[in-house]
Amino acid sequence: MTSASVESRPRRSAARAGSAFLTTHPRTRLALLLAAPLFWLVVVYIVALALLLVTAFWSVDSFTGEITTEFTLDNIIEVVTGSLYQTVTLRTVGVALAVTLIDVVLALPIAFFMAKVASPRMQRVLVILVLTPLWASYLVKAYAWRSVLSQDGILEWLLAPFGGHTPGYGLPATIITLSYLWLPYVILPIYAGLERVPDSLLEASGDLGGKSWSTLRLVVFPLILPAIIAGTIFSFSLSLGDYITVNIVGGANQMLGNLVYTNVGAANNLPLASAIALIPIVIIFGYLFLVRRTGALDNL
């Protein structure tokens, strides 16, 4: 018997013992499987948010430009009471709400057709078509809409015979572009919710004399409301934090993301940027708190 085979026996026995231990202790096995992703989540997300919160209570020395780690509420007070930040916050929330409303209105008929009208083969094709825009670069899509909405763009060319004009750059262009960017994120949860609605319920409603609109309003809508809210979480939160689209098609209009970017880069005021960044975080956490009992979070 060679020395190599003798050395391999303890290794195999240790491996078997470890395998037997994990087999009989499912919680330990689950903990080991989740250790790496949970560590990444804690370090990248929770710790980053904690540092962001702490930084918001620091200040920048006006002479040296260095960050002073002494506790102060100046940044929070400035963000809460400053007219600029109030105006930008209202503008940002208004844009996010408009984008969310537009996406829900567009997503409902598309998702309903995919789930209840299209054949199984057509469903697969439509799902691919909905997902296809997500494969393209964010910047490519944003600049494509900049070209479409420009004064010499294709939209101007299409509207010219009817005396119409393109909205150009500004908040309308921002809303249009963001609605296009986040529409797939709204369609998919609603489509998944509609798939879970039994066809027998629709047939029973029709047998009992229910008209199409009554069936949709009284039977389908209450069942897919959590899925709709789940889609709005995506469009609303993504619009709140966006700043690239505003820079590309928004003209001189600013949103909260632009103020954060400006204070981090040009102004070199990280504490104030952190205080501004807390606004969309507080808004989205408040929204999640309101919808947590609807079951929407289970559809994400």
C-alpha positions in Angstrom: 0.0 0.0 0.0 1.5 3.3 -1.0 1.9 6.3 1.2 -0.4 8.4 -1.0 -3.3 6.1 -0.5 -2.7 6.1 3.2 -2.8 9.9 3.3 -6.0 10.1 1.2 -8.0 7.9 3.6 -8.2 10.6 6.4 -9.2 13.1 3.8 -12.0 11.0 2.5 -13.2 10.1 6.0 -13.2 13.8 6.9 -15.1 14.7 3.8 -17.6 12.0 4.6 -18.0 13.1 8.2 -18.5 16.7 7.0 -21.1 15.6 4.4 -22.9 13.5 7.0 -22.9 16.4 9.4 -24.4 18.8 6.8 -27.0 16.2 5.8 -28.3 15.9 9.4 -28.1 19.6 10.1 -30.1 21.4 7.3 -30.0 24.8 9.1 -26.2 24.7 9.2 -26.1 23.8 5.5 -28.5 26.7 4.7 -26.4 29.1 6.8 -23.3 28.2 4.9 -25.0 28.6 1.5 -26.3 32.0 2.5 -23.2 33.2 4.2 -21.5 34.7 1.2 -24.5 36.5 -0.3 -25.6 37.8 3.1 -22.1 39.1 3.8 -22.1 40.9 0.5 -25.6 42.3 1.2 -24.6 43.5 4.6 -21.3 45.1 3.5 -22.4 46.7 0.2 -26.0 47.7 1.1 -26.6 48.0 4.9 -23.1 49.3 5.8 -23.2 51.7 2.8 -26.5 53.1 4.0 -25.2 53.4 7.5 -22.2 55.3 6.3 -24.4 57.5 4.2 -26.5 58.3 7.2 -23.5 59.1 9.3 -21.8 61.2 6.7 -25.0 63.4 6.4 -24.2 64.6 10.0 -20.7 65.8 9.2 -19.6 69.0 7.6 -17.0 70.5 5.2 -14.4 73.0 6.4 -14.9 76.1 4.3 -11.2 77.0 4.3 -9.5 73.6 3.8 -12.3 71.8 2.0 -11.7 68.8 4.3 -14.5 66.8 5.9 -15.1 67.5 9.6 -16.4 64.5 11.5 -18.0 66.5 14.2 -21.8 65.9 14.6 -24.0 68.6 13.2 -27.5 69.0 12.0 -26.7 71.8 9.6 -27.0 69.7 6.4 -30.3 68.1 7.5 -31.7 71.5 8.4 -30.6 73.1 5.1 -32.1 70.2 3.1 -35.4 70.3 5.0 -35.9 74.1 5.0 -34.1 75.2 1.8 -36.5 76.3 -0.9 -34.3 74.8 -3.6 -34.4 71.4 -2.1 -38.2 71.6 -1.5 -38.7 72.6 -5.2 -36.5 69.9 -6.5 -38.0 67.3 -4.3 -41.5 68.2 -5.5 -40.3 68.1 -9.1 -38.7 64.7 -8.6 -41.7 63.1 -6.9 -44.0 64.6 -9.6 -41.9 63.1 -12.4 -41.7 59.7 -10.6 -45.5 59.7 -10.1 -46.2 60.7 -13.7 -43.8 58.0 -15.0 -45.4 55.4 -12.7 -48.9 56.3 -13.8 -48.0 56.2 -17.5 -46.3 52.8 -17.1 -49.2 51.3 -15.3 -51.7 52.5 -17.9 -49.5 51.1 -20.7 -48.6 47.9 -18.9 -52.1 46.8 -17.9 -53.5 46.1 -21.5 -50.1 44.7 -22.6 -49.9 42.3 -19.7 -53.5 41.3 -20.0 -53.1 40.4 -23.6 -50.0 38.4 -22.9 -51.5 36.5 -20.0 -55.1 35.9 -21.1 -55.4 36.4 -24.9 -52.2 35.4 -26.6 -51.5 31.7 -27.3 -48.7 30.0 -25.3 -46.3 30.4 -28.3 -47.2 34.1 -28.7 -46.8 34.6 -24.9 -43.1 33.5 -25.2 -42.6 35.8 -28.1 -44.1 38.7 -26.3 -42.1 38.1 -23.1 -38.9 38.1 -25.3 -40.0 41.4 -26.9 -40.6 42.9 -23.5 -37.2 41.8 -22.2 -35.3 42.8 -25.4 -35.0 46.5 -24.5 -33.3 45.5 -21.2 -30.5 44.0 -23.2 -29.5 47.4 -24.7 -27.4 49.9 -22.9 -29.1 52.5 -20.7 -27.2 55.3 -22.4 -27.9 54.1 -25.9 -31.7 54.2 -25.1 -31.5 57.6 -23.5 -29.5 59.1 -26.3 -31.9 57.5 -28.8 -34.8 59.3 -27.2 -32.7 62.5 -27.2 -32.4 62.1 -31.0 -36.1 61.3 -31.4 -37.3 64.3 -29.3 -34.9 66.8 -30.8 -36.2 69.6 -33.1 -34.8 67.9 -36.2 -35.7 64.4 -34.9 -38.0 61.8 -36.3 -40.9 62.8 -34.0 -40.7 66.4 -35.4 -40.8 64.9 -38.9 -43.9 62.8 -38.2 -45.8 65.7 -36.5 -44.9 68.4 -39.0 -47.6 67.5 -41.6 -50.2 67.9 -38.8 -48.9 71.1 -37.5 -47.5 69.5 -34.4 -44.1 70.0 -32.8 -41.9 67.9 -30.6 -41.8 68.7 -26.9 -38.1 69.2 -27.1 -35.9 68.8 -24.0 -37.4 69.3 -20.6 -39.6 67.6 -18.1 -42.0 66.1 -20.7 -39.0 64.6 -22.5 -37.7 63.3 -19.1 -41.1 61.7 -18.3 -41.3 60.1 -21.8 -37.8 58.7 -21.6 -38.1 57.3 -18.1 -41.5 55.8 -18.9 -39.9 53.9 -21.8 -36.9 52.8 -19.7 -38.9 51.4 -16.8 -41.9 50.0 -18.7 -40.6 46.4 -18.8 -40.2 46.4 -15.0 -43.9 47.2 -14.7 -45.2 44.8 -17.3 -43.5 41.7 -15.9 -45.0 41.8 -12.3 -48.4 42.6 -13.7 -48.1 39.8 -16.2 -47.0 37.4 -13.5 -50.0 38.4 -11.4 -52.5 38.0 -14.2 -51.1 34.5 -15.0 -52.1 33.5 -11.4 -55.7 34.6 -12.0 -57.7 31.4 -12.9 -59.5 31.5 -16.2 -62.4 29.8 -14.5 -63.1 33.0 -12.5 -63.4 35.0 -15.7 -65.7 32.4 -17.2 -67.8 32.2 -14.0 -68.2 36.0 -14.1 -69.4 35.8 -17.7 -71.8 33.0 -16.9 -73.3 35.1 -14.1 -73.9 38.0 -16.5 -70.9 40.1 -15.7 -69.8 42.4 -18.5 -66.2 42.8 -19.5 -65.6 46.0 -17.6 -67.4 44.7 -14.5 -65.3 41.5 -14.6 -62.1 43.5 -14.9 -63.1 46.0 -12.2 -64.6 43.6 -9.6 -62.8 40.3 -10.2 -59.5 40.9 -12.0 -58.3 44.2 -10.5 -58.5 43.2 -6.8 -56.6 40.1 -7.5 -53.8 41.8 -9.4 -53.6 44.9 -7.3 -50.5 43.6 -5.4 -48.8 42.9 -8.7 -49.6 46.4 -9.9 -48.2 47.9 -6.7 -45.1 45.7 -7.1 -44.5 47.2 -10.6 -45.0 50.8 -9.3 -42.3 50.1 -6.7 -39.8 49.6 -9.5 -40.8 52.6 -11.7 -41.2 55.0 -8.8 -38.0 54.1 -7.0 -35.9 54.0 -10.2 -37.3 57.4 -11.3 -36.6 59.0 -7.9 -32.9 58.2 -8.1 -32.3 58.8 -11.8 -30.1 61.7 -12.8 -28.5 60.5 -16.1 -31.7 60.8 -18.2 -32.3 64.3 -16.8 -28.8 65.4 -17.9 -29.4 63.9 -21.4 -33.0 65.0 -22.2 -34.1 67.2 -19.3 -32.6 70.5 -20.2 -31.9 72.8 -17.3 -34.3 70.9 -15.0 -32.8 69.3 -12.0 -33.9 66.3 -9.9 -32.6 65.0 -6.6 -30.1 62.7 -8.3 -28.6 65.7 -10.1 -28.1 67.6 -6.8 -26.4 64.6 -5.2 -24.1 64.3 -8.2 -23.3 68.0 -8.2 -22.4 68.1 -4.6 -20.3 64.9 -4.8 -18.4 66.1 -7.9 -18.2 69.8 -8.6 -19.0 71.1 -5.1 -17.0 68.4 -3.3 -19.5 68.5 -0.4 -20.1 64.8 0.4 -22.0 65.5 3.7 -24.5 67.7 1.9 -24.8 65.2 -0.9 -25.5 62.4 1.7 -28.2 64.6 3.3 -29.9 65.1 -0.1 -29.6 61.4 -0.9 -31.6 60.7 2.3 -34.7 62.3 0.8 -35.5 59.7 -1.9 -34.4 56.9 0.6 -37.0 58.2 3.2 -39.6 58.6 0.5 -39.2 55.0 -0.9 -39.1 53.5 2.5 -42.2 55.3 3.4 -43.9 54.0 0.3 -42.7 50.4 1.1 -44.1 50.8 4.6 -47.5 51.8 3.2 -47.8 49.0 0.7 -46.3 46.2 2.9 -49.7 44.8 3.8 -51.0 44.6 0.3 -48.8 41.6 -0.6 -46.9 43.7 -3.2 -43.5 42.8 -1.8 -44.3 39.1 -2.4 -44.6 39.8 -6.1 -41.1 41.4 -6.5 
